[in-house]
Amino acid sequence: MHQTAIIYHYFASYRLPIFLELMQSKKVEFTLYSGVDSEIPIKRIDSNLSSLPIEKGGLRWKFLKNHWLVNKKFLWQSGLISIALKSDFDSYIFLGSPYFITTWLAVAIVRLRGKKAYFWMHGVYKDKPTKVDWLKLNIFYKMATGFFLYGNRALSILRKHKVKPDFRMHVIYNSLDYEKSLKLRKLVDEKELKDYRLSYFSSADIPIVVFIGRLNFVKRIDMLIDAQYFLKRRDGKLPFNILLIGEGEEKSTLVEQSKELGLDENVKFLGAIYDEEINANALLYADLCVTPGEVGLTAMHAMSYGVPVISHNNLDVQMPEVEAIQNGVTGNLFEYGSVENLSETICCWLAKYPVKTKEIMEACFSVIDTHYNPYYQKSVIESVLLKD
């Protein structure tokens, strides 16, 4: 059986479903390597899963020692060089970050030993590459055999710069807990919708706009609250209520903003929720999801439950998951940085769809079912490893 090592800095908790799926592969035996500590506050996969049998939900997982350097910008991983020199894997998959010093050395060693080395990565998504992007495109990325990418924009930019031939670059998208979302999906009837609205707000007739994710500055939730206020003043009535699911450094600022604008009864902060059934209900009964900043995993989470998504159109500073937004079908894009255009985009969508339709929900489900799930990711990864 083909043997592959996957080497990361650490494994964020949302990645557990894809790694559990890879463990079940009948074609490739995957072994995970990572440290356990992170440079940012993020929920990680429980390391105790390394001691459980695969058939009981465990992971074939071994550990490296992370050493974060220069204000935690760079990483040295003790143990990785030894793995590159001595292990007998057929191929290696690294997180494609040039800030991981040992990755440079390990990839060089692996390639000199005649093994395949792949980068699982975002790639470059700016039209005008920065100095760091130039380093990636012209030196770092060329060390690898090929790439597993999160989106098509990165593929097009790598193709433009002729980093690798097309058959070496593969888009595998991203995924969350697909199986759980399938079990919790349902089409929502009108009575259920109104009852849910009334559980948080005073009116059953006003749409709910939801956000789920970390409340940090890059998400620009302040723009969503400003849009709510802008439309209320312009039209003389409340356009929508807001549910915010998540914690983060911007929460206290957003709470104060909603109070100052007289919207504290119309903006509800639910905090971080780790019970997916509660999250599923919030998303199923929401009419629209809005992320004025970078959209990321929020788009996948929302669409998994049939919720269309609005985010900004500046692809140079977007996340690859923005590609799931099909204008007029699974959401819309607004003019980057413009509260007025964001307001108009939300207003137009809710005027047309004050309650999301079955067709909209099915379109969102289809995006997830087709590409953004662990089964699709595994099938592409297996195919590439066995073909090369």
C-alpha positions in Angstrom: 0.0 0.0 0.0 1.2 3.5 -0.8 2.5 5.3 2.4 2.1 9.0 2.8 3.1 11.4 5.6 1.1 14.6 6.2 3.1 17.2 8.1 1.5 20.3 9.7 2.3 22.8 12.4 -0.8 21.7 14.3 -4.3 20.4 13.3 -7.2 22.8 13.8 -10.3 21.0 15.1 -12.4 21.7 11.9 -10.0 19.4 10.0 -10.9 16.4 12.0 -13.5 15.0 9.5 -11.1 15.0 6.6 -8.3 13.3 8.5 -10.7 10.7 9.9 -11.8 10.1 6.3 -8.2 9.8 5.1 -7.6 7.2 7.9 -10.3 5.0 6.3 -8.5 4.9 2.9 -8.1 1.5 1.4 -5.5 2.8 -1.2 -3.1 5.0 0.8 -2.0 4.7 4.4 -1.7 8.2 5.8 0.3 9.1 8.9 -0.1 12.5 10.5 2.8 14.5 12.0 2.4 17.8 13.9 3.1 19.8 17.0 0.4 20.3 19.5 0.8 24.0 20.4 -0.2 26.9 18.2 0.9 30.5 17.8 -2.7 31.8 17.9 -5.7 30.9 20.0 -7.5 28.2 18.0 -9.3 25.0 18.9 -7.2 22.0 17.9 -7.8 18.3 17.5 -7.6 16.4 20.7 -4.1 14.7 20.8 -5.6 11.8 22.7 -7.1 10.6 19.4 -3.5 9.4 18.5 -3.9 6.6 21.1 -7.2 5.3 19.8 -7.5 2.6 17.2 -8.5 3.8 13.7 -11.7 1.7 13.8 -12.7 3.6 16.9 -12.2 7.1 15.5 -8.5 7.4 16.2 -5.8 8.9 14.1 -2.5 7.5 13.0 -0.7 10.5 14.4 2.8 11.2 15.7 4.2 14.3 17.3 6.8 16.9 16.6 8.0 19.7 18.9 7.1 23.2 17.7 9.5 26.1 18.4 7.9 29.4 17.4 10.5 32.1 16.6 10.7 35.9 16.0 7.3 36.9 17.6 5.9 33.5 16.5 6.2 34.3 12.8 8.6 31.5 12.0 8.6 27.8 13.0 11.2 25.2 13.6 9.9 21.6 14.2 12.2 19.3 16.1 12.0 15.8 14.7 11.0 16.7 11.2 14.5 16.5 9.7 14.9 13.0 11.1 11.7 11.9 9.5 12.8 13.4 6.1 16.1 11.6 6.4 15.1 8.2 7.7 11.4 7.5 7.1 10.4 5.3 4.2 7.2 7.0 3.0 6.4 7.0 -0.7 5.2 10.6 -0.6 5.0 13.6 1.8 2.4 16.3 2.1 3.5 19.5 3.8 1.6 22.6 4.7 2.9 25.0 2.1 4.2 27.8 4.3 7.6 29.4 3.6 7.7 30.6 7.2 8.3 27.0 8.4 12.1 26.8 8.3 12.2 23.0 8.7 9.8 22.5 5.8 12.4 24.0 3.4 15.0 21.5 4.6 12.7 18.5 4.8 11.4 19.0 1.3 14.9 19.4 -0.1 15.9 16.1 1.7 12.8 14.2 0.6 13.3 15.3 -3.1 17.0 14.3 -3.0 15.9 10.9 -1.8 13.7 10.5 -4.8 10.4 10.9 -2.9 7.4 13.0 -3.9 6.7 16.1 -1.8 3.4 18.0 -2.1 2.2 21.3 -0.6 -1.4 21.5 0.8 -1.9 25.3 0.7 -3.7 28.5 -0.1 -1.1 29.5 -2.7 -1.0 33.1 -3.9 -4.2 34.9 -4.6 -3.1 38.5 -5.3 -2.9 39.8 -8.9 0.2 41.8 -8.0 2.5 39.5 -6.0 4.2 40.8 -2.9 7.9 40.2 -2.2 7.0 37.2 -0.1 4.7 36.0 -2.9 7.7 36.3 -5.3 9.7 34.1 -3.0 6.9 31.5 -3.0 6.3 31.6 -6.8 10.0 31.5 -7.9 11.7 29.4 -5.2 9.7 27.8 -2.5 6.8 26.3 -4.5 9.2 25.0 -7.2 10.7 22.7 -4.6 7.6 20.6 -4.4 6.4 17.9 -6.7 2.9 19.4 -6.8 0.1 21.1 -5.0 -3.2 20.5 -3.3 -5.0 23.9 -3.4 -8.1 25.4 -1.7 -9.4 27.3 -4.7 -9.3 28.0 -8.4 -8.0 31.5 -8.1 -4.7 30.2 -6.6 -4.6 27.7 -9.5 -5.0 30.4 -12.1 -2.2 32.6 -10.6 0.2 29.7 -10.3 -0.6 28.8 -13.9 0.0 32.4 -14.9 3.5 32.4 -13.3 4.2 28.9 -14.8 5.2 27.5 -11.4 4.2 23.9 -12.3 2.4 22.2 -15.2 -1.4 21.8 -14.8 -1.1 18.1 -14.1 0.9 18.9 -10.9 -1.7 21.4 -9.5 -5.0 20.1 -8.0 -7.9 22.0 -6.4 -9.3 20.1 -3.5 -11.3 22.9 -1.8 -12.0 22.7 1.9 -14.5 20.9 4.2 -16.1 20.9 7.6 -18.1 18.1 9.3 -20.1 17.1 6.2 -21.7 14.0 7.7 -23.0 15.8 10.7 -24.4 18.6 8.6 -26.2 16.0 6.3 -27.9 14.6 9.4 -29.0 18.0 10.6 -30.2 19.5 7.2 -33.8 20.0 6.6 -36.1 22.3 4.7 -37.8 24.8 7.0 -41.5 25.5 7.0 -43.1 28.9 7.7 -44.3 28.2 11.2 -40.9 26.9 12.4 -39.2 29.9 10.9 -41.5 32.4 12.6 -41.3 30.6 15.9 -37.5 30.7 15.7 -37.5 34.4 14.9 -39.7 35.1 17.9 -37.3 33.2 20.2 -34.8 36.0 19.8 -36.6 39.0 18.4 -39.9 40.8 18.9 -41.1 40.4 15.3 -41.6 37.2 13.3 -41.8 39.1 10.0 -38.3 40.6 10.0 -35.6 38.5 8.3 -32.6 37.2 10.3 -29.0 37.8 9.0 -26.5 35.5 10.7 -22.7 35.4 11.0 -20.8 32.5 12.4 -17.1 32.6 13.1 -14.5 34.5 15.1 -15.4 38.1 15.9 -12.1 39.6 14.8 -11.4 42.7 12.8 -10.8 41.0 9.4 -14.5 39.9 9.4 -15.6 43.5 9.6 -18.9 42.8 11.4 -19.0 46.5 12.3 -19.9 47.1 8.6 -22.9 44.7 9.0 -24.2 46.7 12.0 -23.6 49.9 10.1 -25.6 48.6 7.2 -28.4 47.7 9.4 -28.4 51.2 10.9 -28.1 52.8 7.4 -31.1 51.0 6.0 -33.2 51.6 9.1 -32.5 55.4 8.9 -33.0 55.5 5.1 -36.2 53.5 4.9 -37.7 54.3 8.3 -38.0 50.6 9.3 -35.7 47.8 10.6 -34.5 45.9 7.5 -33.2 42.8 9.4 -32.2 41.4 12.7 -28.7 40.0 13.3 -27.5 36.9 15.1 -23.8 36.7 15.8 -22.3 33.3 16.7 -18.7 33.4 17.9 -16.2 35.1 20.2 -13.3 37.2 19.5 -11.4 40.4 20.3 -13.9 42.6 18.6 -16.9 41.4 20.6 -16.9 44.2 23.2 -16.5 46.9 20.5 -19.4 45.4 18.5 -21.6 45.3 21.6 -20.9 48.9 22.3 -21.5 49.9 18.6 -25.0 48.2 18.6 -25.9 50.0 21.8 -24.7 53.4 20.6 -26.8 53.0 17.4 -29.9 51.9 19.4 -29.7 48.4 17.9 -29.0 46.4 21.0 -32.4 44.7 20.8 -31.8 43.8 17.1 -28.2 42.4 17.4 -27.9 39.3 19.5 -24.6 37.9 20.5 -24.8 34.1 21.1 -21.1 33.6 21.9 -19.1 30.6 20.7 -21.3 27.5 20.4 -19.7 24.1 20.0 -23.0 22.2 19.9 -23.5 21.7 16.2 -27.3 21.1 16.5 -27.7 24.6 18.0 -25.5 26.1 15.2 -27.5 24.2 12.6 -30.8 25.6 13.9 -29.4 29.1 13.8 -28.3 28.7 10.2 -31.3 26.8 9.0 -33.7 29.5 10.3 -31.5 32.4 9.1 -32.4 34.0 5.8 -28.9 35.2 4.9 -25.3 35.0 6.1 -23.2 38.1 5.7 -19.4 38.4 6.2 -18.3 41.9 5.2 -14.6 41.0 5.5 -12.9 37.8 4.5 -15.5 35.0 4.3 -13.4 31.7 4.8 -15.1 28.8 6.5 -18.2 30.8 7.3 -19.4 30.4 3.7 -19.1 26.6 3.9 -20.7 26.4 7.3 -23.7 28.5 6.1 -24.2 26.8 2.8 -24.0 23.4 4.5 -27.4 24.4 6.0 -28.8 26.1 2.9 -28.0 29.7 3.7 -26.9 32.0 0.9 -23.9 34.2 1.7 -22.9 37.8 1.0 -19.2 38.9 1.2 -16.9 41.4 -0.6 -15.6 41.3 -4.1 -11.9 42.1 -3.6 -10.4 38.8 -4.4 -6.9 40.0 -3.6 -7.8 40.0 0.1 -10.5 37.2 0.1 -10.3 33.6 1.2 -10.7 30.8 -1.4 -14.1 29.8 0.0 -15.5 32.9 -1.7 -15.6 30.8 -4.9 -18.6 29.0 -3.4 -20.7 32.3 -3.8 -22.4 32.2 -7.1 -23.9 35.6 -7.7 -27.7 35.5 -7.6 -27.7 31.8 -6.8 -25.9 31.1 -3.5 -25.4 34.7 -2.5 -23.8 37.9 -3.8 -20.6 40.0 -3.7 -20.6 43.6 -2.7 -18.2 46.4 -3.4 -15.2 46.0 -1.0 -15.2 48.5 1.8 -18.5 50.2 1.0 -21.1 50.1 3.7 -23.6 51.8 1.3 -23.1 49.1 -1.4 -23.2 46.3 1.3 -26.5 47.8 2.5 -28.0 47.9 -1.0 -26.8 44.3 -1.7 -28.4 43.0 1.4 -31.6 45.1 0.8 -31.9 43.8 -2.8 -31.4 40.2 -1.8 -34.0 40.3 1.1 -36.5 42.3 -1.1 -36.4 39.4 -3.5 -36.0 36.6 -0.9 -37.4 37.8 2.5 -37.5 34.0 3.2 -35.0 31.8 1.5 -36.6 29.4 -1.0 -36.2 25.7 -1.4 -34.4 26.4 -4.6 -31.8 28.6 -2.8 -31.3 26.0 -0.1 -30.8 23.2 -2.7 -28.3 25.4 -4.6 -26.3 25.9 -1.5 -26.4 22.2 -0.6 -25.2 21.3 -4.1 -22.1 23.4 -3.8 -21.1 21.6 -0.6 -22.2 18.2 -1.9 -20.2 18.6 -5.1 -16.8 19.9 -3.9 -16.6 21.1 -0.3 -16.6 17.8 1.5 -14.1 15.2 2.8 -15.1 12.6 0.2 -14.2 14.8 -2.7 -10.9 15.8 -1.1 -9.9 12.2 -0.4 -10.8 11.1 -3.9 -8.5 13.7 -5.4 -5.7 13.2 -3.0 -5.7 9.4 -3.5 -5.9 9.8 -7.3 -2.9 12.1 -7.4 -0.7 10.1 -5.0 -1.3 6.8 -6.8 -0.9 8.3 -10.3 2.4 10.0 -9.5 
